[in-house]
Amino acid sequence: MTGKKNDRVITTILGRGCVINGDFMAEESVRIDGDVMGNVKVAGALVMGSGARIHGNIEAGQATIGGEVVGNVQAPEKVELTATAKIIGDITTNVIVIDEHAVFHGKCDMNQETPRKKNAATRKAVRESRRSAKEALQEALREVQEESKALQEESGQDAPAEEA
């Protein structure tokens, strides 16, 4: 069973004092309290403790950072910087939460251009569907009026014939 709740179950822990020299990858969620001198790629959630250090880029579904990162962070779901976080690098995410006293030196891209394009396309499609719905209603009204007029003419022709 996969889902957001299961993505947050931590299956790997790198404890305090643990040092990894090289890239680190995990298919589920991870907690890091040690040091990683390389890139970190996590399919689920990444949780960094306050004493953790990563000198490399991070890719994760979501990231809660309490330690030091020297590198870029890419987490499409959410990035949260706790009060003890220090990031020197850029962040790319859809949602960001930065606590007081967190240090962030870089730029943040919250993917705002993509939704605007989608929203503009969606608005255009909605307008077009409204127009076509409006045109369909107008056409239906014309047909009803023509039928009504035809019925009136028929009943009007029958009435004079009966009177004569």
VEXVOVO-98612 format. One line per 3 residues: number of its first residue (from 1); for each residue x, y, z of C-alpha. Coordinates in steps of 0.5 Angstrom, whole numbers. Layout:
N
NUM = X/Y/Z; ... $
***
This chain:
164
1 = 0/0/0; 3/7/-2; 1/13/0 $
4 = 3/20/3; 2/17/10; 7/11/8 $
7 = 12/16/5; 13/19/12; 15/12/15 $
10 = 22/13/16; 26/6/14; 33/9/14 $
13 = 37/13/20; 44/15/19; 46/17/26 $
16 = 50/22/30; 57/21/28; 56/17/22 $
19 = 60/20/16; 58/18/9; 64/20/3 $
22 = 60/20/-3; 53/20/-6; 47/17/-2 $
25 = 41/14/-4; 34/11/-1; 28/9/-4 $
28 = 24/11/2; 24/16/8; 30/18/11 $
31 = 33/21/18; 40/24/18; 43/26/24 $
34 = 50/25/21; 55/28/16; 54/26/8 $
37 = 59/29/4; 56/28/-3; 49/28/-6 $
40 = 43/26/-3; 37/23/-7; 31/20/-3 $
43 = 24/18/-6; 20/19/0; 21/25/6 $
46 = 28/27/8; 29/29/16; 35/32/18 $
49 = 37/33/25; 40/39/28; 47/37/28 $
52 = 47/34/21; 51/36/15; 50/35/8 $
55 = 55/38/3; 52/36/-4; 45/37/-7 $
58 = 39/34/-4; 33/31/-8; 27/29/-4 $
61 = 19/28/-4; 19/33/2; 25/35/6 $
64 = 25/38/14; 32/41/15; 34/42/22 $
67 = 42/42/20; 47/45/15; 46/44/8 $
70 = 51/47/3; 48/45/-4; 41/46/-7 $
73 = 35/43/-5; 29/40/-9; 23/37/-6 $
76 = 17/38/-10; 12/37/-4; 15/41/1 $
79 = 21/44/4; 21/46/12; 27/50/15 $
82 = 27/49/23; 30/54/27; 37/51/27 $
85 = 37/50/19; 42/53/15; 42/53/8 $
88 = 47/56/3; 44/54/-4; 38/54/-8 $
91 = 31/51/-6; 26/49/-11; 19/47/-8 $
94 = 12/48/-8; 11/50/-1; 16/53/4 $
97 = 16/54/11; 22/58/14; 22/58/22 $
100 = 25/64/26; 32/64/26; 33/59/20 $
103 = 39/61/16; 37/61/8; 42/64/3 $
106 = 40/63/-4; 34/63/-8; 27/60/-8 $
109 = 23/57/-14; 16/56/-12; 14/53/-19 $
112 = 9/59/-20; 10/60/-27; 7/53/-29 $
115 = 1/54/-25; 0/60/-28; 0/57/-35 $
118 = -4/52/-33; -9/57/-30; -9/61/-36 $
121 = -10/55/-41; -16/53/-36; -19/59/-36 $
124 = -19/59/-43; -22/53/-44; -27/55/-39 $
127 = -29/61/-43; -29/57/-49; -34/52/-46 $
130 = -38/57/-43; -39/60/-50; -41/54/-53 $
133 = -46/52/-48; -49/59/-49; -49/58/-56 $
136 = -52/51/-55; -57/55/-50; -59/60/-56 $
139 = -60/55/-61; -64/51/-56; -68/57/-55 $
142 = -69/59/-62; -71/52/-64; -77/52/-58 $
145 = -79/59/-61; -79/56/-68; -83/50/-66 $
148 = -88/55/-61; -89/59/-67; -90/53/-72 $
151 = -95/51/-67; -99/57/-66; -99/58/-74 $
154 = -102/51/-74; -107/52/-69; -109/59/-72 $
157 = -110/56/-79; -115/50/-76; -119/56/-72 $
160 = -121/60/-78; -123/53/-82; -127/51/-76 $
163 = -130/58/-76; -132/58/-83 $
***
